[in-house]
Amino acid sequence: MRAMRVLRLVVHAPTRQPVLLLGEVDGERCVPVFLRQPQADVIAAGPRSEEDPLLTQDLFGPIVRGLGRSLDGVEIIELRDGVFYADLVFDAGTRIAARPSDALAVAVRDGVPISVADAILDDVGQPIAELFPHGGAAPPEEQLREFRQFVDDVSPEDFRDPSP
């Protein structure tokens, strides 16, 4: 598993579907994850603060802690037939399957670590430098323009397994 960070949340122009770009914390690759709109809205709101009105995903952390447990991370564990699969990883190694968009929304709001399986990065990871030639030094508008060029050409079908 590779530790990831949120790079950008954009809209895929042809489908109008939200896309979350996750980049390696200690690496050069990234993975676009297509989201459902409600979860994209939660992710766009960013990390939870005390002043924020509570969203549905914000109840998750207090409930888990109230039960004496902790959410240690979110892992994108598999890519099968163009569909990502994720687990919520709790203390003591407990794992619960979750839709990636839901898991990522909880992770962003609660500041929980996000990881992606090495096999996924090996299969569909894209060099960040190809998407953002100027890296983090470019103005956000330039980075967004460069990423939109990439996103306009990618679709969920690009992640489907080509084998029969």
Secondary structure by P-SEA (a helix, b strand, c coil): cbbbbbccccccccccbbbbbbbbccccbbbbbbbcaaaaaaaaacccccccccccccaaaaaaaaacccccccccccccccbbbbbbccccbbbbbccaaaaaaaaaaaccbbbbbaaaaacccccccccccccccccaaaaaaaaaaaaaaccccccccccc
